[in-house]
């Protein structure tokens, strides 16, 4: 899966409007800088599109028009390579008895895509060393991934189970791609999927 497309903000209409900055590239950069500042200052859950628009000097409606929603603006601002909505839809669709295999296959396939692994590892490293980034990621992951997935799972303690699965995935990324522990680092997708699938299946309450 590739990262969600983030359309560039075009130049505003020829007529002048107070507070609207001209130039598509400048406008997009200003909006993303304002978004990063607001998310950092208020956290993901408390930051609002209205406040971001006010900081950027543009109408909040412009943000909704080009980015769609706060979570998609967050993805663009942090250059997050994965759309959690798509992740939840893809891995939870189909037979729940094989969801663990789908999660394992999805994760390993995702990491093999150009640019995705580097960006994800950069975010993991930043969250591990910078509390501000960690707080942002906690709010975003909880709101847009954990709670979305938990709402679709008819199991006991769905949020805790989902977070346990995420901890397994992050640990796998660190051991396989950051530390490079062998033979894990050199193992193929075909070798790893059947070994990981039962663990993920257990977290999600399947057979």
C-alpha positions in Angstrom: 0.0 0.0 0.0 1.3 3.4 -0.9 0.9 6.5 1.3 -2.4 8.4 0.9 -2.2 11.0 -1.9 -2.0 14.5 -0.6 -3.2 17.0 -3.3 -1.2 20.2 -3.5 -3.1 23.3 -2.4 -3.7 25.4 -5.6 -3.4 29.1 -5.9 -6.4 31.0 -4.6 -8.9 32.6 -6.9 -7.8 35.9 -8.6 -10.0 38.0 -6.4 -8.2 39.1 -3.2 -9.4 37.8 0.2 -7.9 38.9 3.5 -5.8 36.3 5.2 -5.5 34.1 2.1 -1.8 33.5 1.0 -1.1 33.3 -2.7 0.8 30.6 -4.4 0.1 26.9 -4.3 3.5 25.8 -3.1 3.8 28.5 -0.5 0.3 27.9 0.7 0.8 24.2 1.2 4.1 24.8 3.0 2.5 27.4 5.3 -0.4 25.1 6.1 1.8 22.1 6.8 4.1 24.2 9.0 1.0 25.6 10.9 -0.3 22.0 11.3 3.0 20.7 12.7 3.1 23.7 15.1 -0.5 23.1 16.3 -0.2 19.4 16.6 3.0 19.9 18.6 1.5 22.5 20.9 -1.9 20.9 21.5 -1.5 17.2 20.7 -3.3 15.3 18.0 -6.7 15.1 19.7 -6.9 18.7 20.8 -5.6 20.4 17.7 -8.4 21.6 15.4 -8.6 22.4 11.7 -10.0 25.9 12.6 -6.9 26.6 14.8 -4.5 25.3 12.1 -6.2 27.5 9.5 -6.0 30.5 11.7 -2.3 30.0 12.3 -1.7 29.5 8.6 -3.8 32.6 7.7 -6.2 30.7 5.5 -9.9 29.7 5.8 -10.4 26.4 7.6 -12.7 25.5 4.7 -9.6 25.4 2.5 -8.0 22.8 4.7 -11.1 20.6 4.5 -11.3 21.1 0.8 -7.8 20.0 0.0 -6.9 17.7 2.9 -10.4 16.4 3.7 -10.0 15.8 7.4 -7.7 16.3 10.4 -6.2 12.8 10.2 -5.2 13.3 6.5 -3.7 16.7 7.3 -1.7 15.0 10.1 -0.5 12.3 7.6 0.7 15.1 5.2 2.3 17.2 8.0 4.3 14.3 9.4 4.9 12.7 6.0 3.3 9.6 7.4 3.4 6.9 4.7 0.4 4.8 5.8 -3.3 5.7 6.0 -4.7 4.0 9.1 -8.2 3.9 7.6 -6.9 1.8 4.7 -4.9 -0.4 7.0 -8.0 -1.2 9.1 -10.1 -1.8 6.1 -7.6 -4.2 4.4 -6.6 -6.3 7.3 -10.0 -6.7 8.9 -11.9 -7.5 5.7 -12.7 -11.1 5.1 -12.7 -14.2 7.3 -11.7 -13.3 10.9 -10.2 -16.8 11.3 -7.4 -15.8 9.0 -6.9 -12.2 10.1 -3.6 -12.9 11.7 -2.2 -14.1 8.4 -3.5 -11.0 6.6 -1.9 -8.7 9.2 1.5 -10.5 9.0 1.4 -10.5 5.2 0.3 -6.9 5.0 3.0 -5.6 7.4 5.9 -7.4 5.7 4.7 -6.4 2.2 4.3 -2.8 3.4 7.8 -2.6 4.7 9.2 -3.8 1.3 7.7 -0.8 -0.5 10.2 1.9 -1.5 10.3 4.8 0.9 7.8 3.4 3.4 10.2 1.5 5.6 12.6 4.4 5.9 9.8 6.8 6.9 8.2 4.5 9.4 11.6 3.7 11.0 12.3 7.4 11.2 9.0 8.0 13.1 9.7 5.1 15.4 13.2 6.4 16.2 11.8 9.9 16.7 9.1 8.7 19.0 11.6 6.7 21.0 13.9 9.7 21.6 11.6 12.7 21.6 8.6 12.9 24.0 6.9 15.5 21.8 6.8 13.1 18.9 5.9 10.2 21.1 2.9 12.2 22.4 1.7 13.0 18.9 2.0 9.5 17.8 0.2 8.1 20.8 -2.8 10.4 20.2 -2.9 9.7 16.5 -2.4 5.9 16.7 -5.0 5.6 19.5 -7.6 7.7 17.7 -7.1 6.7 14.1 -5.8 3.1 14.3 -6.5 1.4 17.7 -10.0 2.7 18.2 -11.0 2.1 14.6 -9.7 -1.4 14.7 -11.2 -2.1 18.1 -14.6 -1.0 16.9 -14.6 -3.7 14.3 -13.5 -6.5 16.6 -16.1 -8.5 18.5 -13.6 -9.6 21.2 -12.8 -9.0 24.9 -10.5 -6.0 25.5 -10.2 -5.0 21.8 -8.1 -1.9 22.4 -5.6 -3.7 24.6 -5.3 -6.6 22.2 -4.8 -4.2 19.2 -2.1 -2.4 21.1 -0.4 -5.7 22.0 -0.3 -6.6 18.3 1.2 -3.1 17.5 3.9 -3.7 20.1 4.8 -6.9 18.4 4.9 -5.2 15.0 7.1 -2.4 16.3 9.4 -4.8 18.0 9.7 -6.8 14.8 10.7 -3.7 12.9 13.3 -2.8 15.4 14.9 -6.3 15.5 14.7 -7.0 11.8 15.5 -3.6 10.3 17.2 -1.4 12.9 19.3 -3.9 14.9 19.5 -6.4 12.1 19.3 -9.6 14.2 20.1 -12.7 12.2 18.5 -14.9 11.0 15.5 -12.7 11.4 17.0 -9.9 9.3 17.5 -12.2 6.3 14.4 -14.3 6.6 12.0 -14.0 3.7 8.4 -12.9 3.8 7.3 -16.5 3.0 9.2 -17.8 6.1 8.0 -15.1 8.5 4.2 -14.9 7.7 3.3 -18.5 8.9 5.4 -17.9 12.1 3.9 -14.5 12.9 0.3 -15.3 11.9 -0.7 -17.4 14.9 0.6 -14.7 17.3 -1.4 -12.0 15.6 -4.4 -14.3 15.4 -4.2 -14.9 19.1 -4.2 -11.2 19.9 -7.2 -10.6 17.8 -9.1 -13.4 19.4 -9.4 -15.8 16.5 -9.0 -19.5 16.5 
